[in-house]
Amino acid sequence: MKNSDTKLKSDELNAIANRLKELRKEKGYTNYEHIAFALEMSRSAYWRLETGANFELKTLIKICRLLDISLEEFFQGIKIPNSKLSK
């Protein structure tokens, strides 16, 4: 994979991680350890989500249910550029 592709993916994952952290705090989970407990995840596993790790959609759905938000609300404000397809 090209360096620019890696950076782009990293930027996208970081945008999602930042949104996750923002929503967690808005919903009153001031400490990531508390939401990890509520999600029945280890603290380290949840911490990785907030630091830009790739994760499964089922995890995102579980987080959205806990925070009582829709997927649309979760992704609100996250800008992910369209990729250019090679032909």
C-alpha positions in Angstrom: 0.0 0.0 0.0 1.3 3.5 -0.8 2.2 5.8 2.0 -0.5 8.3 0.9 -3.1 5.5 1.1 -1.9 4.6 4.6 -2.0 8.2 5.8 -5.5 8.7 4.3 -6.8 5.6 6.0 -5.1 6.7 9.3 -6.7 10.2 9.0 -10.2 8.6 8.4 -9.8 6.2 11.4 -8.6 9.1 13.6 -11.6 11.2 12.6 -13.9 8.3 13.7 -11.9 7.9 16.9 -12.2 11.6 17.7 -15.9 11.4 17.1 -16.2 8.5 19.4 -14.3 10.3 22.2 -16.5 13.4 21.7 -19.7 11.5 21.9 -18.6 9.6 24.9 -17.9 12.8 26.8 -21.2 14.4 25.6 -23.1 11.4 27.0 -21.4 11.8 30.4 -18.7 9.1 30.3 -15.9 11.4 31.4 -13.5 8.4 31.7 -13.0 5.9 28.9 -12.8 3.1 31.5 -16.4 3.7 32.5 -17.7 3.2 29.0 -15.5 0.2 28.5 -17.1 -1.4 31.5 -20.6 -0.5 30.2 -19.7 -2.1 26.9 -18.3 -5.2 28.6 -14.9 -4.5 26.9 -11.5 -4.4 28.4 -10.2 -0.9 29.0 -7.3 -1.5 26.6 -9.6 -2.7 23.9 -11.8 0.4 24.2 -8.8 2.7 24.4 -7.6 1.3 21.1 -10.9 2.4 19.5 -10.3 6.0 20.7 -6.8 6.0 19.3 -7.8 5.1 15.8 -7.7 1.3 15.6 -9.9 -0.3 13.0 -12.9 -2.1 14.5 -15.9 -4.1 13.5 -19.3 -2.6 12.7 -21.0 -4.7 15.4 -18.8 -2.9 17.9 -19.9 0.5 16.5 -23.5 -0.6 16.6 -23.1 -1.7 20.3 -21.5 1.7 21.1 -24.4 3.6 19.3 -27.0 1.6 21.3 -25.3 2.4 24.6 -25.0 6.1 23.7 -28.6 6.1 22.4 -27.6 7.5 19.0 -28.1 6.4 15.4 -25.3 5.5 13.0 -26.2 8.7 11.1 -25.7 10.8 14.3 -22.4 9.0 14.9 -21.0 9.9 11.5 -22.4 13.5 11.5 -19.6 15.9 10.8 -17.1 13.2 9.8 -15.8 14.0 6.3 -14.4 11.0 4.4 -13.2 11.9 0.9 -14.3 9.8 -2.1 -11.6 7.6 -3.4 -10.5 7.8 -7.1 -10.9 4.5 -8.7 -8.3 3.4 -11.2 -9.6 2.0 -14.5 
